[in-house]
Amino acid sequence: MGNIFITGVSGGLGKAMAEYFIRAGGAVFGVSRSAPKDLLQFENFSFRSLDLGNHESIPPCLDALFTDNQFDLFMLNAGTIGQYGDLADISLQEAKHVEDVNVWSNKVILDYCLQKKMSVRQVVAISSGASVSDARGWSAYGVSKAALNMLIRMYAAEIPETHFCSLAPGIVDTSMQEYLYSLGKDDKYQTLGVLQSAKESGKMPSAEAAAENIINALPKIRETIKSGGYADIRKL
Ligand SMILES: NC(=O)c1ccc[n+]([C@@H]2O[C@H](COP(=O)([O-])OP(=O)(O)OC[C@H]3O[C@@H](n4cnc5c(N)ncnc54)[C@H](OP(=O)(O)O)[C@@H]3O)[C@@H](O)[C@H]2O)c1
């Protein structure tokens, strides 16, 4: 197993994927604002603190982080949900911030790779079922994940030597779901009821189980999904 870069390694799915790859012997490079303290002890894990909403800080951070320019995998996982609810109720500033983190940070990262002539075999951008859902409430998050899907399609056309995919991970028991759970039920937003039932009935996989599922699916993604395509792990 070679070099793997993961964004959003401080918790949830990103941390679980980082730990899986570290234990499997990969050289894992990770970023997030806060550090995954229990992973810092591993010699094959390199970490830099980075706010992906601050785009100017991304290239110098990657300069300091990367010790090689050949990668097996970029897992563009970091994401923020912003405020769940009606799009009309969130400020333009907050909507733009959600897009800055969920979409445009990935442009900066991929442009960095191009400028540095890095070789990346596979890019997986963690998308969401919200990117293709018209359910009320996904708001700026849904808009950002739909834009992420198209960003990945564009780069797939521009960089044919790398396999690109936007992947919806299904519902995963992380702090993002805790936030949605904390909102309670609301007749306006049917999704909240569905997610709450999944959490209460134990049908929401842990981050560790979801990470393993995604990692096991990586070869199948390369073999069956056209580069740039969107896939849902539940349908693979
Ligand atoms: N959980 C689900 O059910 C679900 C479903 C569909 C899609 N997803 C997607 O899966 C991915 C992982 O989500 P999760 O559920 O694991 O969420 P999570 O537990 O909230 O973790 C999000 C990760 O992203 C990082 N992050 C957020 N804002 C950042 C910023 N400005 N700069 C750098 N890193 C930032 C966080 O680190 P810091 O806060 O330390 O910066 C954290 O490591 C996201 O893209 C999410 O949209 C999740």
The ligand as a Gaussian input file, in Angstrom:
#p B3LYP/6-31G(d) Opt

LIG

0 1
 N      -22.314000      11.039000       8.253000
 C      -23.144000      10.856000       7.236000
 O      -24.222000      10.243000       7.395000
 C      -22.789000      11.360000       5.877000
 C      -23.684000      11.122000       4.841000
 C      -23.388000      11.574000       3.563000
 C      -22.188000      12.211000       3.334000
 N      -21.319000      12.453000       4.358000
 C      -20.076000      13.123000       4.057000
 O      -18.991000      12.391000       4.603000
 C      -17.884000      13.269000       4.862000
 C      -17.401000      13.045000       6.285000
 O      -18.447000      13.448000       7.171000
 P      -18.609000      12.889000       8.652000
 O      -19.972000      12.382000       8.764000
 O      -17.450000      12.039000       9.011000
 O      -18.576000      14.280000       9.422000
 P      -17.802000      14.764000      10.711000
 O      -17.733000      13.705000      11.731000
 O      -18.432000      16.068000      11.038000
 O      -16.315000      14.999000      10.175000
 C      -16.033000      16.023000       9.265000
 C      -14.542000      16.135000       9.058000
 O      -14.319000      17.228000       8.142000
 C      -13.413000      18.131000       8.746000
 N      -13.708000      19.521000       8.391000
 C      -14.890000      20.179000       8.483000
 N      -14.723000      21.470000       8.170000
 C      -13.403000      21.629000       7.870000
 C      -12.587000      22.734000       7.505000
 N      -13.095000      23.972000       7.385000
 N      -11.271000      22.545000       7.277000
 C      -10.725000      21.311000       7.416000
 N      -11.435000      20.222000       7.756000
 C      -12.746000      20.394000       8.005000
 C      -13.585000      17.942000      10.255000
 O      -12.396000      18.330000      10.925000
 P      -12.225000      19.673000      11.824000
 O      -13.569000      20.049000      12.355000
 O      -11.214000      19.268000      12.848000
 O      -11.674000      20.688000      10.862000
 C      -13.793000      16.432000      10.353000
 O      -12.554000      15.787000      10.392000
 C      -18.412000      14.681000       4.593000
 O      -18.004000      15.121000       3.314000
 C      -19.919000      14.512000       4.628000
 O      -20.575000      15.496000       3.874000
 C      -21.589000      12.031000       5.620000

